[in-house]
Amino acid sequence: MDIQVGDIITMKKPHPCGSRDWEVLRVGADFRLKCLGCEHQVMLARRMVEKNVRQIRHKDLPST
């Protein structure tokens, strides 16, 4: 899966605040994600994130 820092991912299950959208802050063996509803940050294992992702919206690349 091609997930980069800055991408917005939609997860299968909602966060307790009701939002399903997360911003990717860190990529590696673990992911740091920020909820776009309440701005809570969590660290999740790569396997868990890749299993529960529904949609990836890549950040817009700056035009040169």
Jmol script that loads the backbone (N, CA, C; Angstrom):
load data "model"
ATOM      1  N   MET A   1       0.839  -1.175   0.000  1.00  0.00           N
ATOM      2  CA  MET A   1       0.000   0.000   0.000  1.00  0.00           C
ATOM      3  C   MET A   1       0.886   1.241   0.000  1.00  0.00           C
ATOM      4  N   ASP A   2       0.535   2.229  -0.794  1.00  0.00           N
ATOM      5  CA  ASP A   2       1.342   3.441  -0.900  1.00  0.00           C
ATOM      6  C   ASP A   2       0.709   4.559  -0.068  1.00  0.00           C
ATOM      7  N   ILE A   3       1.070   4.620   1.206  1.00  0.00           N
ATOM      8  CA  ILE A   3       0.573   5.665   2.106  1.00  0.00           C
ATOM      9  C   ILE A   3       1.759   6.537   2.478  1.00  0.00           C
ATOM     10  N   GLN A   4       1.617   7.842   2.301  1.00  0.00           N
ATOM     11  CA  GLN A   4       2.686   8.791   2.569  1.00  0.00           C
ATOM     12  C   GLN A   4       2.250   9.776   3.659  1.00  0.00           C
ATOM     13  N   VAL A   5       3.220  10.445   4.260  1.00  0.00           N
ATOM     14  CA  VAL A   5       2.932  11.480   5.255  1.00  0.00           C
ATOM     15  C   VAL A   5       2.112  12.580   4.585  1.00  0.00           C
ATOM     16  N   GLY A   6       1.055  13.006   5.253  1.00  0.00           N
ATOM     17  CA  GLY A   6       0.192  14.058   4.725  1.00  0.00           C
ATOM     18  C   GLY A   6      -1.069  13.532   4.062  1.00  0.00           C
ATOM     19  N   ASP A   7      -1.110  12.230   3.737  1.00  0.00           N
ATOM     20  CA  ASP A   7      -2.299  11.647   3.125  1.00  0.00           C
ATOM     21  C   ASP A   7      -3.437  11.594   4.145  1.00  0.00           C
ATOM     22  N   ILE A   8      -4.655  11.590   3.634  1.00  0.00           N
ATOM     23  CA  ILE A   8      -5.846  11.426   4.463  1.00  0.00           C
ATOM     24  C   ILE A   8      -6.386  10.036   4.175  1.00  0.00           C
ATOM     25  N   ILE A   9      -6.567   9.229   5.232  1.00  0.00           N
ATOM     26  CA  ILE A   9      -7.097   7.887   5.045  1.00  0.00           C
ATOM     27  C   ILE A   9      -8.446   7.774   5.750  1.00  0.00           C
ATOM     28  N   THR A  10      -9.338   6.985   5.161  1.00  0.00           N
ATOM     29  CA  THR A  10     -10.641   6.701   5.747  1.00  0.00           C
ATOM     30  C   THR A  10     -10.604   5.266   6.250  1.00  0.00           C
ATOM     31  N   MET A  11     -10.925   5.094   7.520  1.00  0.00           N
ATOM     32  CA  MET A  11     -10.878   3.772   8.148  1.00  0.00           C
ATOM     33  C   MET A  11     -12.263   3.122   8.121  1.00  0.00           C
ATOM     34  N   LYS A  12     -12.312   1.788   8.324  1.00  0.00           N
ATOM     35  CA  LYS A  12     -13.573   1.055   8.335  1.00  0.00           C
ATOM     36  C   LYS A  12     -14.449   1.455   9.520  1.00  0.00           C
ATOM     37  N   LYS A  13     -13.833   1.532  10.707  1.00  0.00           N
ATOM     38  CA  LYS A  13     -14.604   1.836  11.920  1.00  0.00           C
ATOM     39  C   LYS A  13     -14.378   3.288  12.319  1.00  0.00           C
ATOM     40  N   PRO A  14     -15.412   3.958  12.806  1.00  0.00           N
ATOM     41  CA  PRO A  14     -15.239   5.357  13.226  1.00  0.00           C
ATOM     42  C   PRO A  14     -14.536   5.469  14.574  1.00  0.00           C
ATOM     43  N   HIS A  15     -13.880   6.602  14.763  1.00  0.00           N
ATOM     44  CA  HIS A  15     -13.301   6.977  16.053  1.00  0.00           C
ATOM     45  C   HIS A  15     -14.474   7.303  16.985  1.00  0.00           C
ATOM     46  N   PRO A  16     -14.330   7.234  18.290  1.00  0.00           N
ATOM     47  CA  PRO A  16     -15.437   7.557  19.197  1.00  0.00           C
ATOM     48  C   PRO A  16     -16.063   8.943  18.972  1.00  0.00           C
ATOM     49  N   CYS A  17     -15.313   9.873  18.373  1.00  0.00           N
ATOM     50  CA  CYS A  17     -15.883  11.197  18.095  1.00  0.00           C
ATOM     51  C   CYS A  17     -16.801  11.157  16.869  1.00  0.00           C
ATOM     52  N   GLY A  18     -16.774  10.051  16.107  1.00  0.00           N
ATOM     53  CA  GLY A  18     -17.647   9.896  14.952  1.00  0.00           C
ATOM     54  C   GLY A  18     -16.951  10.027  13.607  1.00  0.00           C
ATOM     55  N   SER A  19     -15.722  10.514  13.594  1.00  0.00           N
ATOM     56  CA  SER A  19     -14.995  10.710  12.341  1.00  0.00           C
ATOM     57  C   SER A  19     -14.298   9.428  11.907  1.00  0.00           C
ATOM     58  N   ARG A  20     -14.266   9.171  10.604  1.00  0.00           N
ATOM     59  CA  ARG A  20     -13.549   8.029  10.044  1.00  0.00           C
ATOM     60  C   ARG A  20     -12.265   8.471   9.346  1.00  0.00           C
ATOM     61  N   ASP A  21     -12.044   9.769   9.222  1.00  0.00           N
ATOM     62  CA  ASP A  21     -10.906  10.296   8.476  1.00  0.00           C
ATOM     63  C   ASP A  21      -9.734  10.619   9.394  1.00  0.00           C
ATOM     64  N   TRP A  22      -8.528  10.238   8.936  1.00  0.00           N
ATOM     65  CA  TRP A  22      -7.302  10.421   9.699  1.00  0.00           C
ATOM     66  C   TRP A  22      -6.227  10.994   8.799  1.00  0.00           C
ATOM     67  N   GLU A  23      -5.392  11.874   9.338  1.00  0.00           N
ATOM     68  CA  GLU A  23      -4.230  12.394   8.624  1.00  0.00           C
ATOM     69  C   GLU A  23      -3.009  11.588   9.059  1.00  0.00           C
ATOM     70  N   VAL A  24      -2.179  11.193   8.091  1.00  0.00           N
ATOM     71  CA  VAL A  24      -0.969  10.422   8.372  1.00  0.00           C
ATOM     72  C   VAL A  24       0.152  11.391   8.756  1.00  0.00           C
ATOM     73  N   LEU A  25       0.692  11.245   9.973  1.00  0.00           N
ATOM     74  CA  LEU A  25       1.763  12.112  10.458  1.00  0.00           C
ATOM     75  C   LEU A  25       3.123  11.431  10.411  1.00  0.00           C
ATOM     76  N   ARG A  26       3.149  10.089  10.466  1.00  0.00           N
ATOM     77  CA  ARG A  26       4.409   9.342  10.474  1.00  0.00           C
ATOM     78  C   ARG A  26       4.176   8.000   9.806  1.00  0.00           C
ATOM     79  N   VAL A  27       5.144   7.559   9.006  1.00  0.00           N
ATOM     80  CA  VAL A  27       5.058   6.280   8.311  1.00  0.00           C
ATOM     81  C   VAL A  27       6.308   5.475   8.639  1.00  0.00           C
ATOM     82  N   GLY A  28       6.134   4.198   8.878  1.00  0.00           N
ATOM     83  CA  GLY A  28       7.248   3.301   9.180  1.00  0.00           C
ATOM     84  C   GLY A  28       6.665   1.959   9.576  1.00  0.00           C
ATOM     85  N   ALA A  29       7.287   1.287  10.535  1.00  0.00           N
ATOM     86  CA  ALA A  29       6.724   0.045  11.058  1.00  0.00           C
ATOM     87  C   ALA A  29       5.403   0.342  11.772  1.00  0.00           C
ATOM     88  N   ASP A  30       5.317   1.544  12.343  1.00  0.00           N
ATOM     89  CA  ASP A  30       4.086   2.044  12.958  1.00  0.00           C
ATOM     90  C   ASP A  30       3.658   3.307  12.224  1.00  0.00           C
ATOM     91  N   PHE A  31       2.385   3.614  12.301  1.00  0.00           N
ATOM     92  CA  PHE A  31       1.843   4.849  11.739  1.00  0.00           C
ATOM     93  C   PHE A  31       1.407   5.751  12.877  1.00  0.00           C
ATOM     94  N   ARG A  32       1.668   7.045  12.785  1.00  0.00           N
ATOM     95  CA  ARG A  32       1.068   8.012  13.703  1.00  0.00           C
ATOM     96  C   ARG A  32      -0.038   8.685  12.909  1.00  0.00           C
ATOM     97  N   LEU A  33      -1.254   8.621  13.446  1.00  0.00           N
ATOM     98  CA  LEU A  33      -2.423   9.169  12.783  1.00  0.00           C
ATOM     99  C   LEU A  33      -3.074  10.226  13.660  1.00  0.00           C
ATOM    100  N   LYS A  34      -3.632  11.268  13.011  1.00  0.00           N
ATOM    101  CA  LYS A  34      -4.368  12.307  13.733  1.00  0.00           C
ATOM    102  C   LYS A  34      -5.807  12.295  13.246  1.00  0.00           C
ATOM    103  N   CYS A  35      -6.740  12.145  14.177  1.00  0.00           N
ATOM    104  CA  CYS A  35      -8.157  12.161  13.850  1.00  0.00           C
ATOM    105  C   CYS A  35      -8.529  13.555  13.349  1.00  0.00           C
ATOM    106  N   LEU A  36      -9.260  13.627  12.242  1.00  0.00           N
ATOM    107  CA  LEU A  36      -9.647  14.927  11.711  1.00  0.00           C
ATOM    108  C   LEU A  36     -10.903  15.470  12.377  1.00  0.00           C
ATOM    109  N   GLY A  37     -11.531  14.664  13.238  1.00  0.00           N
ATOM    110  CA  GLY A  37     -12.706  15.134  13.965  1.00  0.00           C
ATOM    111  C   GLY A  37     -12.327  15.845  15.252  1.00  0.00           C
ATOM    112  N   CYS A  38     -11.464  15.211  16.062  1.00  0.00           N
ATOM    113  CA  CYS A  38     -11.132  15.757  17.382  1.00  0.00           C
ATOM    114  C   CYS A  38      -9.636  16.023  17.560  1.00  0.00           C
ATOM    115  N   GLU A  39      -8.824  15.723  16.540  1.00  0.00           N
ATOM    116  CA  GLU A  39      -7.380  15.937  16.534  1.00  0.00           C
ATOM    117  C   GLU A  39      -6.617  15.056  17.528  1.00  0.00           C
ATOM    118  N   HIS A  40      -7.224  13.964  17.986  1.00  0.00           N
ATOM    119  CA  HIS A  40      -6.542  13.000  18.844  1.00  0.00           C
ATOM    120  C   HIS A  40      -5.509  12.250  18.007  1.00  0.00           C
ATOM    121  N   GLN A  41      -4.325  11.985  18.566  1.00  0.00           N
ATOM    122  CA  GLN A  41      -3.273  11.284  17.839  1.00  0.00           C
ATOM    123  C   GLN A  41      -3.068   9.891  18.418  1.00  0.00           C
ATOM    124  N   VAL A  42      -2.884   8.921  17.525  1.00  0.00           N
ATOM    125  CA  VAL A  42      -2.654   7.537  17.940  1.00  0.00           C
ATOM    126  C   VAL A  42      -1.514   6.930  17.126  1.00  0.00           C
ATOM    127  N   MET A  43      -0.851   5.924  17.707  1.00  0.00           N
ATOM    128  CA  MET A  43       0.153   5.133  16.993  1.00  0.00           C
ATOM    129  C   MET A  43      -0.467   3.755  16.761  1.00  0.00           C
ATOM    130  N   LEU A  44      -0.432   3.291  15.509  1.00  0.00           N
ATOM    131  CA  LEU A  44      -0.964   1.978  15.165  1.00  0.00           C
ATOM    132  C   LEU A  44       0.061   1.206  14.351  1.00  0.00           C
ATOM    133  N   ALA A  45       0.068  -0.097  14.504  1.00  0.00           N
ATOM    134  CA  ALA A  45       0.966  -0.953  13.728  1.00  0.00           C
ATOM    135  C   ALA A  45       0.569  -0.898  12.260  1.00  0.00           C
ATOM    136  N   ARG A  46       1.562  -0.996  11.392  1.00  0.00           N
ATOM    137  CA  ARG A  46       1.328  -0.947   9.940  1.00  0.00           C
ATOM    138  C   ARG A  46       0.285  -1.981   9.516  1.00  0.00           C
ATOM    139  N   ARG A  47       0.386  -3.192  10.044  1.00  0.00           N
ATOM    140  CA  ARG A  47      -0.544  -4.261   9.668  1.00  0.00           C
ATOM    141  C   ARG A  47      -1.990  -3.872   9.979  1.00  0.00           C
ATOM    142  N   MET A  48      -2.214  -3.263  11.143  1.00  0.00           N
ATOM    143  CA  MET A  48      -3.567  -2.876  11.540  1.00  0.00           C
ATOM    144  C   MET A  48      -4.112  -1.777  10.631  1.00  0.00           C
ATOM    145  N   VAL A  49      -3.273  -0.794  10.302  1.00  0.00           N
ATOM    146  CA  VAL A  49      -3.715   0.301   9.432  1.00  0.00           C
ATOM    147  C   VAL A  49      -4.056  -0.235   8.045  1.00  0.00           C
ATOM    148  N   GLU A  50      -3.156  -1.040   7.458  1.00  0.00           N
ATOM    149  CA  GLU A  50      -3.392  -1.545   6.107  1.00  0.00           C
ATOM    150  C   GLU A  50      -4.621  -2.452   6.039  1.00  0.00           C
ATOM    151  N   LYS A  51      -4.922  -3.139   7.120  1.00  0.00           N
ATOM    152  CA  LYS A  51      -6.092  -4.019   7.164  1.00  0.00           C
ATOM    153  C   LYS A  51      -7.398  -3.219   7.229  1.00  0.00           C
ATOM    154  N   ASN A  52      -7.378  -2.071   7.904  1.00  0.00           N
ATOM    155  CA  ASN A  52      -8.615  -1.331   8.173  1.00  0.00           C
ATOM    156  C   ASN A  52      -8.848  -0.106   7.293  1.00  0.00           C
ATOM    157  N   VAL A  53      -7.980   0.142   6.323  1.00  0.00           N
ATOM    158  CA  VAL A  53      -8.144   1.305   5.439  1.00  0.00           C
ATOM    159  C   VAL A  53      -9.216   1.030   4.388  1.00  0.00           C
ATOM    160  N   ARG A  54     -10.099   2.002   4.179  1.00  0.00           N
ATOM    161  CA  ARG A  54     -11.096   1.925   3.117  1.00  0.00           C
ATOM    162  C   ARG A  54     -10.689   2.751   1.910  1.00  0.00           C
ATOM    163  N   GLN A  55     -10.132   3.944   2.160  1.00  0.00           N
ATOM    164  CA  GLN A  55      -9.818   4.878   1.076  1.00  0.00           C
ATOM    165  C   GLN A  55      -8.584   5.687   1.444  1.00  0.00           C
ATOM    166  N   ILE A  56      -7.763   6.017   0.433  1.00  0.00           N
ATOM    167  CA  ILE A  56      -6.596   6.879   0.625  1.00  0.00           C
ATOM    168  C   ILE A  56      -6.744   8.077  -0.291  1.00  0.00           C
ATOM    169  N   ARG A  57      -6.674   9.271   0.291  1.00  0.00           N
ATOM    170  CA  ARG A  57      -6.689  10.506  -0.508  1.00  0.00           C
ATOM    171  C   ARG A  57      -5.295  11.102  -0.377  1.00  0.00           C
ATOM    172  N   HIS A  58      -4.535  11.043  -1.469  1.00  0.00           N
ATOM    173  CA  HIS A  58      -3.161  11.541  -1.447  1.00  0.00           C
ATOM    174  C   HIS A  58      -3.143  13.055  -1.387  1.00  0.00           C
ATOM    175  N   LYS A  59      -2.132  13.575  -0.693  1.00  0.00           N
ATOM    176  CA  LYS A  59      -1.968  15.028  -0.621  1.00  0.00           C
ATOM    177  C   LYS A  59      -1.667  15.558  -2.019  1.00  0.00           C
ATOM    178  N   ASP A  60      -2.067  16.783  -2.273  1.00  0.00           N
ATOM    179  CA  ASP A  60      -1.804  17.391  -3.576  1.00  0.00           C
ATOM    180  C   ASP A  60      -0.335  17.741  -3.671  1.00  0.00           C
ATOM    181  N   LEU A  61       0.268  17.371  -4.761  1.00  0.00           N
ATOM    182  CA  LEU A  61       1.672  17.706  -4.972  1.00  0.00           C
ATOM    183  C   LEU A  61       1.790  19.134  -5.466  1.00  0.00           C
ATOM    184  N   PRO A  62       2.763  19.896  -4.958  1.00  0.00           N
ATOM    185  CA  PRO A  62       2.905  21.285  -5.424  1.00  0.00           C
ATOM    186  C   PRO A  62       3.330  21.315  -6.885  1.00  0.00           C
ATOM    187  N   SER A  63       2.770  22.250  -7.638  1.00  0.00           N
ATOM    188  CA  SER A  63       3.132  22.369  -9.044  1.00  0.00           C
ATOM    189  C   SER A  63       4.447  23.117  -9.169  1.00  0.00           C
ATOM    190  N   THR A  64       5.274  22.730 -10.132  1.00  0.00           N
ATOM    191  CA  THR A  64       6.588  23.374 -10.313  1.00  0.00           C
ATOM    192  C   THR A  64       6.618  24.161 -11.594  1.00  0.00           C
TER     193      THR A  64
END
end "model"
wireframe off; spacefill off
backbone 0.3
color backbone group
